[in-house]
Amino acid sequence: MKDSVIAVHEAGHALVAHAVGDRVLRVSVAPSPDGRALGAVMHAIPFTNDLAYFGRRLAGLQGGRVAVAVAATTVGDATTGCDSGAREDMEAESALNPFRGGSEGRHLFADEAAWVHFSRAWLAKTIEILLANEVQLRRLANALFRESDVLEGDRLDELLAPVTRFEARVDPRLWRARKR
């Protein structure tokens, strides 16, 4: 049970990152040598210090815990929503907040309320992405759970190819950006 939750969690990170245009290089459900992570996704996020960059980062971070929640909802197993990876992801999201210690992007938001609205808008988009790609999420998680602890290269590209892509932006009416 726990291994399948980790597979869904990491598949969610990878699928969402791919859907918003990031290049996913590797997905793993092998624990890190120090034991801090039960899995990982390596993807290329070109730094641009704009709203699209922060949106892609948020979506990728949110993808793991949202994928577990989507899988729990559709399968009817509420226990899968409580994985330790979700806590780590929420801590990483909090660290990204430019008003709570994040070092980048403060100039893009009028205040912390604007950041919160932006983050929530991206959470809604992450849910939309995963619901639209639920079959692909299950295929990717299944491949991680049954085929290999690590997916990369052609096999990963093959599994991500049918994923519906989404523009890396949210409706600006959902949050307030600082006027330049």
DOMARDO-910591 format. One line per 5 residues: number of its first residue (from 1); their letters; for each residue y, x, z of N, C-alpha, C. Coordinates in nm, 3 decimals. Each point is the difference from the previous one (the first is absolute). Layout:
! DOMARDO-910591
NUM = A = Y:X:Z:Y:X:Z:Y:X:Z ~ ...
! end
This chain:
! DOMARDO-910591
1 = MKDSV = -0.120:0.082:0.000:0.120:-0.082:0.000:0.126:0.086:0.000 ~ 0.007:0.097:0.093:0.119:0.084:0.011:0.024:0.079:-0.129 ~ -0.106:0.055:-0.060:0.016:0.077:-0.123:0.054:-0.087:-0.113 ~ -0.043:-0.125:-0.007:0.049:-0.088:-0.106:0.148:-0.035:0.022 ~ 0.043:-0.009:0.124:0.141:-0.026:0.031:0.085:0.119:-0.044
6 = IAVHE = -0.049:0.121:0.028:0.073:0.119:-0.042:0.009:0.005:-0.152 ~ -0.107:-0.036:-0.069:0.000:0.000:-0.147:0.102:-0.100:-0.053 ~ 0.006:-0.119:0.058:0.099:-0.100:-0.043:0.141:0.050:0.029 ~ 0.019:0.058:0.116:0.131:0.051:0.041:0.050:0.105:-0.100 ~ -0.082:0.101:-0.028:0.042:0.107:-0.091:0.013:-0.052:-0.143
11 = AGHAL = -0.087:-0.091:-0.039:0.011:-0.060:-0.134:0.132:-0.076:-0.014 ~ 0.044:-0.065:0.107:0.128:-0.071:-0.003:0.117:0.094:-0.021 ~ -0.001:0.113:0.072:0.106:0.100:-0.021:0.004:0.044:-0.146 ~ -0.117:0.035:-0.053:-0.008:0.054:-0.136:0.039:-0.105:-0.105 ~ -0.052:-0.121:0.016:0.028:-0.105:-0.099:0.149:-0.034:-0.005
16 = VAHAV = 0.062:-0.016:0.115:0.142:-0.035:0.003:0.085:0.114:-0.055 ~ -0.030:0.123:0.039:0.075:0.114:-0.053:-0.010:0.004:-0.152 ~ -0.120:-0.021:-0.053:-0.020:-0.002:-0.145:0.077:-0.117:-0.064 ~ -0.004:-0.115:0.064:0.063:-0.120:-0.057:0.152:0.015:-0.013 ~ 0.062:0.079:0.088:0.145:0.018:-0.008:0.040:0.125:-0.077
21 = GDRVL = -0.099:0.064:-0.063:0.030:0.109:-0.093:-0.022:0.141:0.049 ~ -0.056:0.018:0.118:-0.029:0.135:0.046:-0.133:0.047:-0.059 ~ -0.014:0.128:-0.018:-0.123:0.059:-0.053:-0.092:0.029:0.118 ~ -0.111:-0.073:0.008:-0.097:0.020:0.108:-0.099:0.107:-0.044 ~ -0.010:0.106:0.077:-0.083:0.115:-0.037:-0.137:-0.002:0.066
26 = RVSVA = -0.006:-0.054:0.123:-0.125:0.005:0.076:0.003:-0.104:0.111 ~ -0.117:-0.060:0.025:-0.017:-0.093:0.112:-0.124:0.046:0.075 ~ 0.010:0.008:0.131:-0.111:0.049:0.080:-0.020:-0.086:0.125 ~ -0.125:-0.021:0.035:-0.033:-0.063:0.128:-0.070:0.100:0.090 ~ 0.012:0.127:-0.034:-0.054:0.106:0.084:0.102:0.031:0.109
31 = PSPDG = -0.043:0.010:0.124:0.094:0.031:0.109:0.063:0.138:-0.020 ~ 0.123:0.013:0.045:0.067:0.131:-0.007:-0.066:0.095:0.099 ~ 0.007:0.130:-0.026:-0.065:0.097:0.091:0.048:-0.011:0.145 ~ 0.127:-0.037:0.021:0.051:-0.011:0.136:-0.030:-0.136:0.063 ~ -0.059:-0.091:-0.079:-0.037:-0.131:0.051:0.113:-0.099:0.013
36 = RALGA = 0.120:0.037:-0.044:0.116:-0.090:0.014:-0.002:-0.112:-0.102 ~ -0.058:0.024:-0.117:-0.002:-0.101:-0.105:-0.145:-0.031:-0.038 ~ -0.028:-0.127:-0.021:-0.135:-0.041:-0.040:-0.013:-0.004:-0.152 ~ 0.110:0.015:-0.069:0.002:0.002:-0.146:0.139:0.040:-0.045 ~ 0.015:0.016:-0.132:0.130:0.042:-0.052:0.012:-0.032:-0.147
41 = VMHAI = 0.124:-0.014:-0.044:0.031:-0.017:-0.141:0.102:0.107:-0.037 ~ -0.028:0.071:-0.107:0.095:0.098:-0.050:0.061:-0.056:-0.128 ~ 0.132:-0.013:0.002:0.067:-0.048:-0.120:0.133:0.069:-0.016 ~ 0.047:0.002:-0.124:0.126:0.067:-0.032:0.112:-0.102:0.003 ~ 0.097:0.023:0.088:0.118:-0.086:0.009:0.120:0.089:-0.027
46 = PFTND = 0.052:-0.004:-0.122:0.116:0.086:-0.027:0.120:-0.045:0.084 ~ 0.060:0.094:0.074:0.113:-0.032:0.087:0.124:-0.026:-0.084 ~ 0.060:-0.118:0.020:0.122:-0.035:-0.073:0.112:-0.045:0.092 ~ -0.027:-0.023:0.130:0.101:-0.042:0.098:0.076:-0.124:-0.046 ~ -0.074:-0.095:-0.057:0.058:-0.127:-0.038:-0.088:-0.113:0.053
51 = LAYFG = 0.041:-0.122:-0.025:-0.072:-0.114:0.054:-0.142:-0.011:-0.054 ~ -0.022:0.035:-0.127:-0.135:-0.008:-0.057:-0.094:0.097:0.073 ~ 0.050:0.119:0.031:-0.081:0.098:0.073:-0.040:-0.054:0.137 ~ 0.095:-0.052:0.074:-0.032:-0.054:0.133:-0.091:-0.120:-0.009 ~ 0.018:-0.082:-0.102:-0.089:-0.114:-0.019:-0.143:0.043:-0.028
56 = RRLAG = -0.017:0.100:-0.089:-0.134:0.049:-0.031:-0.066:0.061:0.125 ~ 0.076:0.073:0.078:-0.055:0.059:0.123:-0.044:-0.110:0.097 ~ 0.087:-0.099:0.019:-0.035:-0.110:0.092:-0.124:-0.075:-0.048 ~ -0.002:-0.032:-0.128:-0.114:-0.075:-0.054:-0.129:0.077:0.019 ~ 0.002:0.129:-0.030:-0.121:0.080:0.019:-0.046:0.003:0.144
61 = LQGGR = 0.095:0.013:0.093:-0.034:0.000:0.142:-0.054:-0.136:0.044 ~ 0.061:-0.106:-0.046:-0.039:-0.135:0.041:-0.133:-0.042:-0.061 ~ -0.037:0.063:-0.112:-0.120:-0.042:-0.074:-0.128:0.001:0.079 ~ -0.017:0.095:0.091:-0.125:0.009:0.076:-0.022:-0.116:0.094 ~ 0.098:-0.025:0.087:-0.020:-0.109:0.097:0.004:-0.136:-0.066
66 = VAVAV = 0.080:-0.015:-0.105:0.003:-0.129:-0.071:-0.132:-0.024:-0.071 ~ -0.060:0.103:-0.057:-0.130:-0.015:-0.067:-0.107:-0.045:0.098 ~ 0.001:0.056:0.120:-0.097:-0.039:0.102:0.022:-0.147:0.038 ~ 0.125:-0.040:0.012:0.030:-0.140:0.034:-0.041:-0.093:-0.114 ~ 0.025:0.039:-0.124:-0.040:-0.082:-0.116:-0.152:-0.013:-0.003
71 = AATTV = -0.070:0.109:0.020:-0.147:-0.005:0.000:-0.051:-0.087:0.114 ~ 0.061:0.009:0.117:-0.042:-0.081:0.114:0.024:-0.147:-0.026 ~ 0.113:-0.031:-0.062:0.034:-0.140:-0.027:-0.095:-0.060:-0.102 ~ -0.029:0.075:-0.105:-0.083:-0.056:-0.107:-0.147:0.000:0.035 ~ -0.042:0.090:0.090:-0.139:0.005:0.041:-0.022:-0.081:0.126
76 = GDATT = 0.107:-0.024:0.075:-0.011:-0.078:0.122:-0.039:0.083:0.121 ~ 0.027:0.130:-0.004:-0.035:0.087:0.111:0.128:0.056:0.062 ~ 0.050:-0.066:0.102:0.127:0.038:0.060:-0.008:0.133:0.074 ~ -0.118:0.048:0.035:-0.010:0.124:0.076:0.039:0.121:-0.082 ~ -0.003:-0.007:-0.131:0.030:0.118:-0.081:0.149:0.030:-0.003
81 = GCDSG = 0.084:-0.087:0.051:0.143:0.024:-0.002:0.049:0.098:0.105 ~ -0.086:0.048:0.089:0.043:0.082:0.113:-0.047:0.143:-0.013 ~ 0.028:0.066:-0.110:-0.045:0.138:-0.013:0.110:0.096:0.046 ~ -0.041:0.118:0.043:0.096:0.097:0.053:0.092:0.052:-0.109 ~ -0.045:-0.003:-0.124:0.085:0.044:-0.112:0.125:-0.083:-0.011
86 = AREDM = -0.007:-0.128:0.034:0.118:-0.087:-0.008:0.107:0.048:0.097 ~ -0.038:0.041:0.118:0.098:0.052:0.097:0.068:0.126:-0.054 ~ -0.079:0.089:-0.057:0.057:0.123:-0.057:0.094:-0.031:-0.116 ~ -0.037:-0.097:-0.083:0.086:-0.038:-0.113:0.131:-0.058:0.049 ~ -0.006:-0.084:0.104:0.124:-0.059:0.053:0.089:0.108:0.062
91 = EAESA = -0.061:0.100:0.062:0.079:0.111:0.053:0.066:0.078:-0.114 ~ -0.072:0.020:-0.109:0.057:0.070:-0.116:0.113:-0.081:-0.062 ~ -0.017:-0.134:-0.007:0.107:-0.086:-0.051:0.123:0.011:0.089 ~ -0.021:0.000:0.129:0.110:0.011:0.094:0.072:0.134:-0.016 ~ -0.077:0.107:-0.023:0.060:0.132:-0.019:0.080:0.007:-0.130
96 = LNPFR = -0.034:-0.084:-0.096:0.074:-0.005:-0.126:0.136:-0.068:0.019 ~ 0.013:-0.083:0.102:0.124:-0.073:0.027:0.113:0.098:0.025 ~ 0.102:0.000:-0.087:0.109:0.097:0.016:0.085:-0.023:0.125 ~ -0.016:-0.113:0.065:0.077:-0.030:0.121:-0.079:0.032:0.126 ~ -0.124:0.042:-0.016:-0.085:0.035:0.114:-0.061:0.138:-0.017
101 = GGSEG = 0.075:0.090:-0.056:-0.047:0.138:-0.010:-0.036:0.046:-0.140 ~ -0.015:-0.093:-0.095:-0.028:0.042:-0.137:0.118:0.080:-0.054 ~ -0.029:0.105:-0.071:0.108:0.091:-0.042:0.059:-0.035:-0.136 ~ -0.060:-0.092:-0.071:0.045:-0.028:-0.135:0.042:-0.145:-0.014 ~ 0.094:-0.026:-0.089:0.030:-0.135:-0.043:0.098:-0.081:0.081
106 = RHLFA = 0.055:0.054:0.106:0.091:-0.079:0.083:0.118:-0.052:-0.082 ~ 0.044:0.079:-0.096:0.115:-0.040:-0.082:-0.028:-0.123:-0.086 ~ -0.125:-0.038:-0.014:-0.036:-0.112:-0.086:0.010:-0.136:0.071 ~ 0.011:0.002:0.132:-0.003:-0.125:0.075:0.123:-0.014:0.088 ~ 0.057:-0.121:0.003:0.121:-0.025:0.078:-0.025:0.017:0.149
111 = DEAAW = -0.118:-0.041:0.046:-0.033:0.008:0.142:-0.151:-0.017:0.015 ~ -0.047:0.005:0.124:-0.144:-0.010:0.022:-0.054:-0.137:-0.040 ~ 0.080:-0.105:0.014:-0.044:-0.133:-0.042:-0.031:-0.001:-0.150 ~ 0.081:0.071:-0.078:-0.027:0.008:-0.144:-0.132:0.070:-0.026 ~ -0.028:0.106:0.077:-0.129:0.071:-0.014:-0.115:-0.094:0.034
116 = VHFSR = 0.014:-0.077:0.108:-0.107:-0.092:0.041:-0.025:-0.104:-0.109 ~ 0.106:-0.056:-0.057:-0.016:-0.097:-0.108:-0.067:0.064:-0.121 ~ 0.039:0.122:-0.033:-0.059:0.074:-0.111:-0.149:0.023:0.025 ~ -0.034:0.043:0.121:-0.139:0.024:0.037:-0.083:-0.128:-0.009 ~ 0.055:-0.109:0.048:-0.072:-0.129:-0.006:-0.018:-0.048:-0.143
121 = AWLAK = 0.102:0.023:-0.084:-0.012:-0.038:-0.141:-0.112:0.079:-0.067 ~ -0.012:0.128:0.035:-0.107:0.081:-0.056:-0.136:-0.039:0.057 ~ -0.004:-0.045:0.124:-0.125:-0.049:0.055:-0.047:-0.122:-0.079 ~ 0.091:-0.090:-0.032:-0.035:-0.117:-0.081:-0.052:0.043:-0.137 ~ 0.063:0.101:-0.059:-0.044:0.050:-0.131:-0.138:0.064:0.012
126 = TIEIL = -0.024:0.073:0.107:-0.131:0.063:0.022:-0.109:-0.106:0.009 ~ 0.027:-0.108:0.071:-0.095:-0.111:0.009:-0.025:-0.059:-0.138 ~ 0.107:-0.021:-0.076:-0.012:-0.054:-0.135:-0.086:0.091:-0.088 ~ 0.023:0.130:0.008:-0.077:0.097:-0.080:-0.149:-0.008:0.034 ~ -0.031:-0.001:0.128:-0.140:-0.001:0.040:-0.070:-0.132:-0.031
131 = LANEV = 0.070:-0.110:0.014:-0.061:-0.129:-0.037:-0.023:-0.009:-0.151 ~ 0.092:0.055:-0.078:-0.016:-0.002:-0.146:-0.111:0.093:-0.047 ~ -0.033:0.098:0.083:-0.101:0.101:-0.038:-0.119:0.001:0.096 ~ -0.032:-0.115:0.054:-0.105:-0.006:0.101:-0.136:0.047:-0.051 ~ -0.034:-0.034:-0.123:-0.128:0.043:-0.057:-0.003:0.152:-0.013
136 = QLRRL = 0.110:0.058:-0.047:0.006:0.145:-0.014:-0.004:0.069:0.137 ~ 0.063:-0.062:0.100:-0.005:0.054:0.136:-0.144:0.008:0.047 ~ -0.075:-0.106:-0.019:-0.139:-0.003:0.043:-0.085:0.102:-0.075 ~ 0.025:0.015:-0.131:-0.076:0.099:-0.078:0.028:0.142:0.049 ~ 0.125:0.029:0.024:0.037:0.134:0.047:-0.058:0.027:0.139
141 = ANALF = 0.012:-0.097:0.090:-0.056:0.017:0.135:-0.152:0.013:-0.006 ~ -0.063:-0.079:-0.084:-0.145:0.007:-0.014:-0.044:0.137:-0.052 ~ 0.075:0.054:-0.097:-0.034:0.133:-0.052:0.014:0.105:0.110 ~ 0.103:-0.011:0.084:0.016:0.094:0.111:-0.110:-0.015:0.103 ~ -0.042:-0.122:0.023:-0.100:-0.028:0.103:-0.141:0.036:-0.046
146 = RESDV = -0.031:-0.027:-0.128:-0.138:0.014:-0.048:-0.025:0.123:-0.088 ~ 0.101:0.042:-0.077:-0.023:0.109:-0.095:0.031:0.138:0.056 ~ 0.120:0.016:0.052:0.045:0.133:0.040:0.110:-0.011:0.104 ~ 0.005:0.097:0.090:0.107:0.004:0.100:0.133:0.039:-0.061 ~ -0.005:0.060:-0.119:0.121:0.046:-0.068:-0.004:-0.046:-0.145
151 = LEGDR = 0.109:-0.064:-0.043:0.015:-0.038:-0.140:0.121:0.072:-0.056 ~ -0.017:0.057:-0.118:0.110:0.068:-0.068:-0.032:0.010:-0.148 ~ 0.093:0.049:-0.076:-0.022:0.024:-0.143:-0.030:-0.125:-0.080 ~ -0.092:0.014:-0.095:-0.031:-0.108:-0.093:-0.052:-0.126:0.070 ~ -0.084:0.017:0.103:-0.055:-0.118:0.070:0.111:-0.078:0.069
156 = LDELL = 0.091:0.068:0.064:0.112:-0.067:0.066:0.089:-0.068:-0.105 ~ 0.029:0.070:-0.107:0.082:-0.060:-0.108:-0.067:-0.125:-0.056 ~ -0.131:0.005:-0.016:-0.075:-0.116:-0.052:0.011:-0.120:0.094 ~ -0.008:0.025:0.129:0.008:-0.109:0.098:0.141:-0.057:0.011 ~ 0.102:0.084:-0.020:0.139:-0.045:0.012:0.055:-0.057:-0.131
161 = APVTR = -0.065:0.027:-0.113:0.052:-0.042:-0.130:0.030:-0.150:-0.009 ~ -0.087:-0.089:0.050:0.029:-0.143:-0.015:0.103:-0.056:0.098 ~ 0.055:0.082:0.087:0.096:-0.047:0.101:0.129:-0.047:-0.069 ~ 0.043:-0.119:0.038:0.126:-0.054:-0.051:0.115:0.080:0.058 ~ 0.088:0.048:-0.086:0.115:0.080:0.045:0.116:-0.091:0.040
166 = FEARV = 0.080:0.048:0.093:0.118:-0.072:0.046:0.119:0.093:-0.006 ~ 0.115:-0.055:-0.030:0.123:0.079:-0.001:0.031:0.044:0.142 ~ 0.045:0.123:0.013:0.031:0.056:0.133:0.139:-0.043:0.045 ~ 0.018:-0.131:0.014:0.126:-0.052:0.052:-0.026:-0.137:0.061 ~ 0.087:-0.039:0.091:-0.007:-0.134:0.059:0.132:-0.070:-0.030
171 = DPRLW = -0.001:-0.130:0.011:0.118:-0.081:-0.026:0.113:0.043:0.094 ~ 0.112:0.047:-0.055:0.109:0.049:0.088:0.060:-0.109:0.087 ~ -0.024:-0.126:-0.030:0.051:-0.107:0.086:-0.073:-0.003:0.134 ~ -0.115:0.071:0.009:-0.078:-0.001:0.122:0.050:0.100:0.104 ~ 0.093:0.085:-0.037:0.054:0.098:0.093:0.139:0.040:-0.048
176 = RARKR = 0.072:0.070:0.085:0.137:0.041:-0.033:0.007:0.151:-0.012 ~ 0.037:0.049:-0.115:0.017:0.145:-0.017:0.148:0.034:0.022 ~ 0.024:0.118:0.044:0.138:0.046:0.019:0.071:0.007:-0.135 ~ 0.120:-0.049:-0.004:0.082:0.011:-0.122:0.044:0.143:-0.016 ~ -0.009:0.049:-0.121:0.041:0.140:-0.024:0.143:0.007:-0.042
! end
